[in-house]
Each structure stands twice: as structure tokens, then as C-alpha cells.
Amino acid sequence: MSGKSLFSVILAGLIIIVASKSVYIVKETERAVKLRFGEIVDADVKPGLRFKFPFVNTIRKFDSRVLSLDSRPQAFLTIEKKRLIVDAFVMWRIDNVGTYYTATSGEEFRAADLLSTRVENELRNQFGARTLNEVVSGERDEVMATAIKSLNDVAERELGVSIVDVRVKRIELPPEVSNSVYDRMRTEREREARELRSRGFELAEGIRADADRQKTVIEAEAYREAEEVRGEGDAQAAAIYADAYSANPEFYSFTRSLKAYTESFQGNGDVMLLKPDSEFFKYLSNSKQGE
């Protein structure tokens, strides 16, 4: 190969290398900054095919999608000086690429470390201003909303990132605190149960007393109505008997005497001392005379 041909090959190779170093692509899921000897000259390179001066400009690319940070479980104190073990996570993304690069040198692990420190400080402030019951159940949503707003302001200003969400995965009580808390919760539940039980007994007694009163009233009314019906029946029976016996008084006297004989001589040991001509033996004497 001649010297001219070798020069041409070397020149072509250099052109290819320079061209490859002069072209770069920023994806839609990326954010980038352009540096010139380490100094930022373009703090927000748009997605697409771009050009740069080789060996002069440097391109740093970062993921623009939502990233997650699972912070370490930390011990926080409530306003009651109760210690809690809180495990939280943060969803964040790069918002200002220039500020992000300046604050973190473009290192994601450094950004995560700085952000984790700020999250811990903010949660410590939020938990320290509330009671145990509020942070566990009563105001957890409010705690998170306040933490997101406060962290957003700090993170955008200092780190160039925006906070999408902050969530508490788990809140645990230390062993030395959990037993006393559980005992207090158990005592409160037992007290509520006693109150509900006593109210139930009170209502039951009222219902039982009302039922007894209604029973007494119903029985009294039923007895009154029964006595009225019985009285009317007795009156009607007496009237019927009176009409029947008044039609034949002699027959009525005879049947009454037979009934008296039957009731008087039921026992074998019964003894009666009467005069033979007593009115009691009227029909017996008349029957013997008739024979």
C-alpha cells in the first residue's frame, strides 16, 4: 500500500471517529446536560438527535422517569415522647437537570442519600408535632400531604427534583412501648364494652318493664271482658231457668227435691235425723201413698 492510500485510510478513520463523537441521542425517557470542560453550557438538552464538539463537550444523561427511594426504617418521637419505628418510601423524579447535576454530580446514589436525609428530617418534624393516635390512624393522610408539600419545596430548590409521593409502609412500636400501648388499648376497649353492656341492660330492663305492664293491662282487660261475658251468660241462663220453671212450678219443686235427695244420700255412712212428716220427705211420702 502506498503512502497516499495509507493516509487516506487514516483520514477516513479519523473522520468516522470524530463524526461518532460529534453525534448523540437523548431519549424521551431521559434528561441531559451539556458540559464544556466540566462547565454546564446547556442545562436541559431536549430529546432527539443532537451534535456536540468532540473532546470539548460532554453529555450527561439521567433517567427522567419516576424513581423510588426506599428509605431506612428510622425511630421518631411523637409529641408524647413515644418512640416509633417508621418505614417509608419516596417517589421522585428529576425536575431541574442543571440543579440536579450541580447538587449531586449526576450520581443517583448521592441524590438518594441527600433526599433520604431530607425525608427523615421532615417526617421527624411531622411525627414530633402529633400524638401516637394521630400518626397511626387519625391524621396519617394529613401527615403525608404536609410532608410532600414541604419536601417538594426543599427538594426542588436544593436538589432539582420533585417529590411525587411519600408513603409510610409500616409503623411499629418498640418492644418496651408496645406492651404498655396494647394494655392501654385493651383497657379502653374493655371500658367501652362495659358501657355498651350497661346501656344494653338498661334498655333491656326498660323493654321488660314495658312488656310486663302491657301484660298486666291485657290480662286485666281480658278478665274484665270475661267477667262481663260470664255475667251476661249467667243472667241469660237464670232467665231461661226462670221461664222454664215458672211454666210448671210443681215440676220444678220435684226436680229440686230429687237433686237434694241425691246429694244427701251419696255416702253409705250418712245419717239424717228428721221428722217423718218433714217437708223434706214430701215426695217420698206422696210416692208411698200413691202405691
C-alpha positions as CSV (number, residue, x, y, z in Angstrom):
1,M,0.0,0.0,0.0
2,S,1.3,3.4,-1.0
3,G,1.8,6.2,1.5
4,K,-1.1,8.2,-0.1
5,S,-3.5,5.3,0.3
6,L,-2.5,4.8,4.0
7,F,-3.0,8.4,4.7
8,S,-6.5,8.2,3.1
9,V,-7.4,5.3,5.3
10,I,-6.2,7.0,8.4
11,L,-8.0,10.2,7.5
12,A,-11.2,8.3,6.9
13,G,-10.9,6.6,10.2
14,L,-10.4,9.9,12.0
15,I,-13.4,11.4,10.3
16,I,-15.5,8.5,11.4
17,I,-14.3,8.7,14.9
18,V,-14.9,12.5,15.0
19,A,-18.3,12.1,13.5
20,S,-19.3,9.4,16.0
21,K,-18.1,11.6,18.8
22,S,-20.0,14.6,17.5
23,V,-23.5,12.9,17.4
24,Y,-25.5,11.8,20.4
25,I,-29.2,10.9,21.0
26,V,-31.3,11.8,24.0
27,K,-34.3,9.5,24.5
28,E,-37.8,10.6,25.6
29,T,-37.2,8.9,28.9
30,E,-34.0,10.8,29.6
31,R,-32.9,14.3,30.6
32,A,-29.4,15.5,29.8
33,V,-27.0,18.4,30.3
34,K,-24.2,19.5,28.0
35,L,-20.8,20.3,29.6
36,R,-17.8,22.1,28.2
37,F,-14.7,21.1,30.1
38,G,-16.9,20.3,33.1
39,E,-18.9,23.5,33.0
40,I,-22.6,23.4,32.2
41,V,-23.4,25.1,28.9
42,D,-26.9,23.6,28.3
43,A,-28.8,22.7,31.4
44,D,-31.7,21.0,29.7
45,V,-31.0,19.2,26.4
46,K,-34.2,18.2,24.6
47,P,-34.8,14.7,23.4
48,G,-33.7,13.9,19.9
49,L,-30.6,13.7,17.7
50,R,-28.0,16.3,18.8
51,F,-24.5,17.4,17.9
52,K,-21.5,18.4,20.0
53,F,-17.9,19.3,19.7
54,P,-15.9,16.1,20.3
55,F,-13.4,16.2,23.1
56,V,-14.7,19.6,24.2
57,N,-18.4,18.9,25.1
58,T,-19.5,16.1,27.4
59,I,-23.1,14.8,27.7
60,R,-24.5,13.5,31.0
61,K,-27.8,11.7,30.7
62,F,-30.3,10.9,33.5
63,D,-33.5,8.9,33.8
64,S,-36.5,11.2,33.7
65,R,-39.0,8.6,34.8
66,V,-40.4,8.4,38.3
67,L,-37.9,6.8,40.6
68,S,-38.4,5.2,44.0
69,L,-36.4,5.6,47.2
70,D,-36.9,3.1,50.0
71,S,-35.5,4.9,53.0
72,R,-34.1,3.1,56.0
73,P,-36.5,2.5,59.0
74,Q,-36.0,5.3,61.5
75,A,-37.0,5.9,65.1
76,F,-39.2,9.0,65.6
77,L,-40.6,10.6,68.7
78,T,-44.2,11.7,68.9
79,I,-45.4,14.8,70.9
80,E,-46.0,12.4,73.8
81,K,-42.3,11.3,73.6
82,K,-43.4,7.9,72.3
83,R,-40.8,6.2,70.1
84,L,-42.0,4.8,66.8
85,I,-40.1,2.8,64.1
86,V,-41.2,4.2,60.8
87,D,-40.5,2.6,57.4
88,A,-41.4,4.9,54.5
89,F,-40.6,5.2,50.8
90,V,-40.5,8.2,48.4
91,M,-41.4,8.5,44.7
92,W,-39.4,11.3,42.9
93,R,-38.1,12.4,39.5
94,I,-35.7,14.9,38.1
95,D,-37.3,18.3,37.5
96,N,-34.4,20.7,37.0
97,V,-31.4,18.9,35.4
98,G,-28.9,21.7,36.0
99,T,-29.6,21.9,39.7
100,Y,-29.7,18.2,40.0
101,Y,-26.3,17.8,38.4
102,T,-24.8,20.6,40.4
103,A,-26.1,19.2,43.7
104,T,-25.3,15.5,43.1
105,S,-22.7,15.5,40.3
106,G,-25.1,13.4,38.4
107,E,-24.8,10.4,40.8
108,E,-28.1,8.8,41.6
109,F,-26.9,7.2,44.8
110,R,-25.8,10.6,46.1
111,A,-29.2,12.1,45.1
112,A,-30.9,9.2,47.0
113,D,-28.7,9.8,50.1
114,L,-29.4,13.6,50.1
115,L,-33.1,13.0,49.5
116,S,-33.3,10.3,52.2
117,T,-31.8,12.7,54.8
118,R,-34.4,15.4,54.0
119,V,-37.2,12.9,54.1
120,E,-36.1,11.7,57.5
121,N,-35.9,15.2,58.8
122,E,-39.4,16.1,57.5
123,L,-41.0,13.0,58.9
124,R,-39.3,13.6,62.2
125,N,-40.8,17.1,62.3
126,Q,-44.3,15.8,61.3
127,F,-44.4,13.0,63.8
128,G,-43.0,15.1,66.6
129,A,-45.9,17.5,66.3
130,R,-48.6,14.8,66.6
131,T,-49.8,12.2,69.1
132,L,-49.4,8.5,68.7
133,N,-53.1,8.0,67.8
134,E,-53.0,10.8,65.2
135,V,-50.0,9.4,63.3
136,V,-51.1,5.8,63.4
137,S,-54.7,6.3,62.3
138,G,-56.2,9.7,62.7
139,E,-54.1,12.1,60.6
140,R,-51.8,9.9,58.5
141,D,-53.1,11.3,55.2
142,E,-52.6,14.8,56.5
143,V,-49.1,14.0,57.7
144,M,-48.2,12.6,54.2
145,A,-49.8,15.6,52.4
146,T,-47.9,18.1,54.5
147,A,-44.6,16.2,54.2
148,I,-44.9,16.1,50.4
149,K,-45.5,19.8,50.1
150,S,-42.7,20.7,52.4
151,L,-40.3,18.2,50.8
152,N,-41.2,19.4,47.4
153,D,-40.2,22.9,48.2
154,V,-36.8,21.9,49.6
155,A,-36.0,19.2,47.0
156,E,-36.8,21.5,44.0
157,R,-34.7,24.3,45.4
158,E,-31.7,22.3,46.6
159,L,-31.7,19.1,44.5
160,G,-33.7,19.9,41.4
161,V,-36.1,17.0,41.9
162,S,-39.8,16.9,42.5
163,I,-41.5,14.7,45.1
164,V,-44.3,12.7,43.6
165,D,-45.4,10.8,46.7
166,V,-44.4,9.9,50.2
167,R,-45.9,6.9,51.9
168,V,-45.4,5.1,55.2
169,K,-45.2,1.4,54.7
170,R,-45.1,0.4,58.3
171,I,-45.2,1.9,61.8
172,E,-44.1,-0.2,64.6
173,L,-43.8,0.3,68.3
174,P,-40.5,-0.6,70.1
175,P,-40.9,-3.7,72.4
176,E,-40.6,-1.6,75.5
177,V,-43.5,0.6,74.4
178,S,-45.8,-1.9,72.6
179,N,-46.9,-3.7,75.7
180,S,-48.0,-0.6,77.6
181,V,-49.8,0.7,74.5
182,Y,-51.6,-2.6,73.9
183,D,-52.5,-2.7,77.6
184,R,-54.0,0.8,77.4
185,M,-55.9,-0.1,74.2
186,R,-57.2,-3.2,75.8
187,T,-58.3,-1.2,78.9
188,E,-60.1,1.3,76.7
189,R,-61.9,-1.4,74.7
190,E,-63.0,-3.1,77.9
191,R,-64.3,0.2,79.3
192,E,-66.3,0.7,76.1
193,A,-67.6,-2.8,76.3
194,R,-68.7,-2.3,79.9
195,E,-70.5,1.0,78.9
196,L,-72.2,-0.7,76.0
197,R,-73.2,-3.7,78.1
198,S,-74.7,-1.5,80.9
199,R,-76.6,0.5,78.3
200,G,-77.9,-2.8,76.9
201,F,-79.0,-3.9,80.3
202,E,-80.7,-0.6,80.9
203,L,-82.6,-0.9,77.6
204,A,-83.5,-4.5,78.3
205,E,-84.9,-3.6,81.7
206,G,-87.0,-0.8,80.2
207,I,-88.3,-3.2,77.5
208,R,-89.0,-5.9,80.1
209,A,-90.9,-3.4,82.4
210,D,-93.0,-2.1,79.4
211,A,-93.8,-5.7,78.4
212,D,-94.8,-6.6,82.0
213,R,-97.0,-3.5,82.1
214,Q,-98.7,-4.4,78.8
215,K,-99.2,-7.9,80.0
216,T,-100.9,-6.8,83.2
217,V,-103.1,-4.4,81.3
218,I,-104.1,-7.1,78.7
219,E,-104.8,-9.7,81.4
220,A,-107.0,-7.2,83.3
221,E,-108.9,-6.2,80.2
222,A,-109.4,-9.9,79.3
223,Y,-110.6,-10.7,82.8
224,R,-113.0,-7.8,82.8
225,E,-114.4,-8.8,79.4
226,A,-114.6,-12.5,80.5
227,E,-116.5,-11.5,83.7
228,E,-118.8,-9.3,81.6
229,V,-119.5,-12.2,79.2
230,R,-119.9,-14.7,82.2
231,G,-122.3,-12.3,83.9
232,E,-124.3,-11.9,80.7
233,G,-124.4,-15.7,80.3
234,D,-125.4,-16.3,83.9
235,A,-128.2,-13.7,83.5
236,Q,-129.4,-15.3,80.4
237,A,-129.2,-18.8,82.0
238,A,-131.1,-17.5,85.0
239,A,-133.8,-16.0,82.8
240,I,-134.1,-19.2,80.8
241,Y,-134.4,-21.3,84.0
242,A,-136.9,-18.9,85.4
243,D,-139.0,-19.1,82.3
244,A,-138.8,-22.9,82.2
245,Y,-139.6,-23.5,85.9
246,S,-142.4,-20.8,86.0
247,A,-144.2,-22.8,83.4
248,N,-144.6,-25.8,85.9
249,P,-143.7,-24.8,89.5
250,E,-144.6,-28.3,90.8
251,F,-142.2,-30.0,88.4
252,Y,-139.5,-27.5,89.4
253,S,-140.1,-28.3,93.1
254,F,-139.9,-32.1,92.3
255,T,-136.6,-31.8,90.5
256,R,-135.1,-29.8,93.2
257,S,-136.1,-32.3,95.8
258,L,-134.6,-35.2,93.7
259,K,-131.4,-33.3,93.5
260,A,-131.4,-32.7,97.2
261,Y,-132.1,-36.5,97.8
262,T,-129.2,-37.4,95.5
263,E,-126.7,-35.1,97.2
264,S,-127.8,-36.0,100.7
265,F,-127.6,-39.8,100.4
266,Q,-124.3,-40.2,98.5
267,G,-122.3,-41.7,101.3
268,N,-123.0,-45.1,103.0
269,G,-122.4,-43.7,106.4
270,D,-124.6,-40.6,106.1
271,V,-127.2,-40.2,108.9
272,M,-130.0,-37.6,109.0
273,L,-132.3,-37.1,111.9
274,L,-135.6,-35.7,110.6
275,K,-139.3,-36.0,111.5
276,P,-141.2,-38.4,109.4
277,D,-143.7,-35.7,108.4
278,S,-140.9,-33.3,107.4
279,E,-141.3,-31.3,104.3
280,F,-138.0,-32.8,103.1
281,F,-139.8,-36.2,102.6
282,K,-142.8,-34.7,100.9
283,Y,-142.4,-36.5,97.6
284,L,-141.2,-39.7,99.2
285,S,-144.3,-39.8,101.3
286,N,-146.5,-39.0,98.4
287,S,-144.9,-41.8,96.3
288,K,-145.7,-44.3,99.1
289,Q,-149.3,-43.1,99.3
290,G,-149.7,-43.4,95.6
291,E,-148.7,-47.0,95.7
